[in-house]
Amino acid sequence: MKPSLFFILFMLCFYPSVTLKGQNNKTDNVSLCENMEAHLDSIWRKENIWNLGVAKITGEPIKDLSTIEAPKWAKWSYNLEEYFISQMKYPKHLLAKNQAGYSVAMFSIDTLGLPRRINILTTIHKDFDKEVIRLIRDLPHCLPCRDKNGKRIECLYTVYVPFLPQQYRDRVIADSIAEEELKHCFVEWEEQANFQDGKRWSAQNYIYQNLTYDASLLGEQQKAKGVYKIHIDSYGEIKEAKTLRSCGIPQWDEEVIQIIRNMPRWTPAIHHYGKGEYKDAIWAIPVIFENHHSSHNVIE
């Protein structure tokens, strides 16, 4: 009777003295462990009958993502598997036994982008489940699923989480090296909120393009300048619009505020450290009104 893949993996990884032809050092054994784990992982993925990723709350899989906006996490984008692999704490007793495995979990994502109602669909060991459930509960909020009209909708999300002992050990070592390197360099963790194409003046240009401009309101003035506050929340939506400094013409102040309130969604500010999260941001936007206002006011 042939030994199982689990037994071979256990013997190669747990007992460094076990070698194959000519492979008589630790590096060779680590490489063998990684190859065996990759093989096991490929088998499990082929046997996986679940529709991974986002699905409608009815359970119907969404095959055409162009009809919706899939949920998106600040650091992990549209694929959560990397999150689980990079953040997991391998159950100690299973790591000591070199037990590999996986869990497939389904959970709902509400209209705030927060996980709810976690269900384990299939698993190798109940302690893998506990870790997957912990990681789902610890997820930072995502940009929630939206329908074709931009309305927030609740959805289901299914994820496959592999537990591979050698992969985990490699990750722990890599993390410790990266952490030490970070102590000796400057890292910019924050990414500013941005609007549409992400260029610096995009928000101002949007205001100029939508402004109903009556230059006669300036009278004898050559130009007037107003400064307006935009509060973008962690979902990229306008939370507040306010005049910080009036241009001196209330009609234009009110129009600019209305344009800001009706703006399409921004990409919110992102804090990249750790698990990554979306954050609120405040922008102060100067708007200049001139007698010769025209399309050339658009800033390149």
Helices and strands as residue ranges (DSSP letters): H 5-14, H 26-47, E 53-56, G 65-67, H 81-87, H 92-96, E 101-109, E 115-123, H 126-137, E 155-163, H 165-182, E 190-191, H 202-210, G 215-218, E 223-232, E 238-245, H 250-261, E 269-271, E 277-279, E 281-290, G 295-297
